Amino acid sequence: FRCKYCDRSFSISSNLQRHVRNIHNKEKPFKCHLCDRCFGQQTNLDRHLKKHENGNMSGMYACSLP
């Protein structure tokens, strides 16, 4: 499955769909409830939340979505 916006290709269509949503459409539906930062994938939000748990939140910024 080839991306119509760039040269990337994927063996699984859901990976292509996620790529288009996150990279080209800039969708970030996973929002941190502690600092409002947004992420394109749940795994990235999970990793971010661990930083809250560890107290390592220097340089964090809020989500730019309304």
C-alpha positions as CSV (number, residue, x, y, z in Angstrom):
1,F,0.0,0.0,0.0
2,R,1.6,3.2,-1.2
3,C,1.1,6.6,0.2
4,K,-0.3,9.1,-2.3
5,Y,1.4,12.0,-0.5
6,C,5.0,10.7,-0.2
7,D,7.2,7.8,-1.2
8,R,6.4,5.6,1.8
9,S,4.8,2.2,1.3
10,F,3.3,-0.3,3.8
11,S,2.5,-4.0,3.7
12,I,-0.6,-3.5,5.9
13,S,-3.3,-1.0,4.9
14,S,-4.0,0.1,8.5
15,N,-0.4,1.2,8.8
16,L,-0.8,3.3,5.7
17,Q,-4.0,4.8,7.2
18,R,-2.3,5.6,10.5
19,H,0.7,7.2,8.6
20,V,-1.6,9.5,6.6
21,R,-3.6,10.5,9.7
22,N,-0.5,11.2,11.8
23,I,2.0,12.5,9.2
24,H,0.0,14.2,6.5
25,N,-3.2,15.2,8.3
26,K,-1.4,16.0,11.5
27,E,-4.1,14.3,13.6
28,K,-3.2,13.8,17.2
29,P,-6.2,12.3,18.9
30,F,-4.5,11.1,22.1
31,K,-4.4,13.9,24.7
32,C,-2.6,13.8,28.0
33,H,-5.0,14.6,30.8
34,L,-2.2,16.1,32.9
35,C,-0.7,18.7,30.6
36,D,-2.8,18.7,27.4
37,R,0.0,17.6,25.1
38,C,-1.3,15.5,22.1
39,F,0.0,12.5,20.3
40,G,-0.8,10.6,17.1
41,Q,-0.4,7.2,18.7
42,Q,-1.5,5.7,22.0
43,T,2.0,4.2,22.5
44,N,3.5,7.7,22.4
45,L,1.0,9.0,24.9
46,D,1.8,6.0,27.2
47,R,5.5,6.8,27.0
48,H,4.8,10.4,27.7
49,L,2.7,9.5,30.8
50,K,5.6,7.6,32.2
51,K,7.6,10.9,32.2
52,H,4.9,12.4,34.4
53,E,5.3,9.5,36.8
54,N,9.0,9.9,36.9
55,G,8.8,13.7,37.3
56,N,10.8,14.3,34.1
57,M,8.7,16.9,32.4
58,S,11.1,19.7,31.6
59,G,10.5,21.4,28.3
60,M,7.0,20.0,27.8
61,Y,4.5,22.0,25.7
62,A,0.8,22.0,25.3
63,C,-1.1,20.6,22.3
64,S,-1.6,23.1,19.6
65,L,-5.1,21.9,18.8
66,P,-8.1,23.9,19.9
